[in-house]
């Protein structure tokens, strides 16, 4: 039984495959993939319920991850978000502060590549 519906938005095919391989745990997580904000919006329109989690690259070809998180949350398409980025720790902290000031449901801004243990720790409460 799927416990967590995750929308993964990543424009680099290698990174997208890496996340899919890392999180592909039968029964726990169902992944829906998008390569950009446009595809993410389309996936949300086609999905019957809000996604539990948006796992999104900060720099997409047609948007920034934080702005996409805000848009999808405000339209009721997602419940929580995690932003991934190659940015410095200071830049990740600034992103997290911006999300907090906007009252967005951001669980964390994480460096790439995604660390499975960090992901599990952040989503443990969602799976419970």
C-alpha positions in Angstrom: 0.0 0.0 0.0 1.4 3.4 -1.0 1.8 5.7 2.0 3.4 8.8 0.4 2.6 10.4 -3.0 5.6 12.4 -4.2 5.9 14.7 -7.1 9.5 14.9 -8.2 10.4 17.9 -10.4 14.0 17.8 -11.8 15.1 19.1 -15.2 18.3 17.0 -15.3 17.5 13.4 -16.5 20.4 11.9 -14.6 19.3 13.6 -11.3 15.7 12.5 -11.9 16.8 8.9 -12.4 19.0 9.0 -9.4 16.2 10.2 -7.2 13.9 7.6 -8.6 16.4 4.8 -7.9 17.0 6.1 -4.4 13.3 6.4 -3.5 11.9 3.4 -5.4 10.7 1.4 -2.4 7.7 -0.7 -3.3 4.7 0.0 -1.1 6.0 3.1 0.6 6.3 5.8 -2.0 4.6 6.5 -5.3 6.6 8.9 -7.5 5.3 11.1 -10.2 8.0 12.7 -12.3 8.1 16.1 -14.1 11.0 17.7 -15.9 9.8 21.3 -15.4 7.1 23.5 -13.8 4.8 23.1 -16.8 4.9 19.3 -16.5 4.4 19.6 -12.7 1.3 21.7 -13.1 0.0 19.2 -15.6 0.7 16.3 -13.3 -1.2 18.1 -10.5 -4.2 18.6 -12.8 -4.3 14.9 -13.7 -3.7 13.7 -10.1 -6.9 12.9 -8.3 -5.7 14.2 -4.9 -3.1 16.5 -3.6 0.5 15.2 -3.5 1.8 14.6 0.0 5.2 16.0 -1.0 6.8 18.1 -3.7 10.5 17.2 -4.1 11.8 19.9 -6.4 15.0 21.3 -7.8 15.3 25.0 -7.1 16.5 26.0 -10.6 14.1 24.8 -13.3 14.1 26.0 -16.9 10.7 27.7 -16.5 10.5 28.5 -12.7 12.2 28.5 -9.4 11.4 25.6 -7.1 10.3 27.8 -4.2 7.9 29.7 -6.4 6.5 26.4 -7.8 6.1 25.2 -4.2 4.1 28.3 -3.3 1.9 28.1 -6.4 1.1 24.4 -6.1 0.5 24.8 -2.3 -1.8 27.8 -2.8 -3.9 25.9 -5.4 -4.2 22.9 -3.0 -2.1 20.5 -5.2 0.6 19.7 -2.5 0.8 19.4 1.3 4.6 19.7 1.9 7.8 20.5 0.0 11.5 19.8 -0.1 13.8 21.9 -2.2 16.9 20.4 -3.7 19.8 22.6 -4.9 23.5 22.7 -5.6 23.6 26.0 -3.8 25.8 26.8 -0.8 24.6 26.1 2.7 24.1 29.9 3.2 21.9 30.0 0.1 19.9 27.0 1.2 19.4 28.7 4.6 18.2 31.9 2.8 15.7 29.8 0.8 14.4 28.2 3.9 14.0 31.6 5.5 12.1 32.9 2.5 9.8 29.9 2.7 9.2 30.4 6.4 8.4 34.1 5.9 5.9 33.2 3.2 4.4 30.5 5.5 5.1 27.7 3.0 5.0 24.1 4.1 8.7 23.5 3.4 10.3 20.6 5.3 13.8 21.5 4.2 16.2 22.8 1.6 18.7 20.1 0.9 21.9 19.9 -1.0 22.2 17.7 -4.1 22.5 14.8 -4.4 19.5 13.7 -2.2 20.6 11.8 0.9 18.2 8.9 1.7 18.7 9.2 5.4 17.8 12.9 5.4 14.8 12.2 3.3 13.6 9.5 5.5 14.1 11.6 8.7 12.1 14.5 7.1 9.3 12.3 5.8 8.9 10.0 8.8 6.2 12.1 10.3 4.3 12.2 7.0 4.5 8.4 6.7 3.3 7.9 10.4 
